[in-house]
């Protein structure tokens, strides 16, 4: 565990302000849910990710969609599921869309030297972006299967 050197006091209602530097580094924003853990007399805070415990199910959905459409499908939230790689910051920003979006000639991973094109289908739960299915294609059309899985996740895992 790494010490930050930052100390904060609880107010009379038990509230604690998370320093701006830490919120920025860990992409915490107003409205995010925080989960508490206790480990050996330590309190550990973690950004609550509704879908984190559903990674295996989401990977199966990606595999099903790949078989349906005969192309690669990823699920992106803070990382790319399946290969655990970090998406390029520009592409991650594009994935934070709240509506179906196409992309052209984008570097997907930070390590990529080539570009890809495709469609982004976001999963939005109670107004908050949780992740996106990304289907790699040169066609700008609706993919009903991807749309259905996005809607399913959004409905099933509401907070």
VENLIN-V218714 format. One record per pair of residues at least 24 apart in sequence whose C-alpha atoms are under 8 Angstrom apart, sorted by the first residue. I is the first residue (numbers start at 1). J is the second residue. Records with the same first field share a line. If there is no record, write none. Layout:
I=J + J
This chain:
49=130
50=130 + 157 + 158 + 159
51=130 + 157
55=81
61=149
62=133
65=145 + 146
71=135 + 136 + 137
72=135 + 136
73=133 + 134 + 135 + 136
74=133 + 134 + 135
75=131 + 132 + 133 + 134
76=131 + 132 + 133 + 134
77=130 + 131 + 132
78=131
85=109
86=110
95=120 + 122 + 131 + 132
96=122 + 129 + 131 + 132
97=122 + 129
98=122 + 123 + 124 + 129
102=140
121=146 + 147 + 150
122=150
123=150 + 151 + 153 + 154
124=154
125=154 + 155 + 157 + 158 + 159
126=154 + 158 + 159
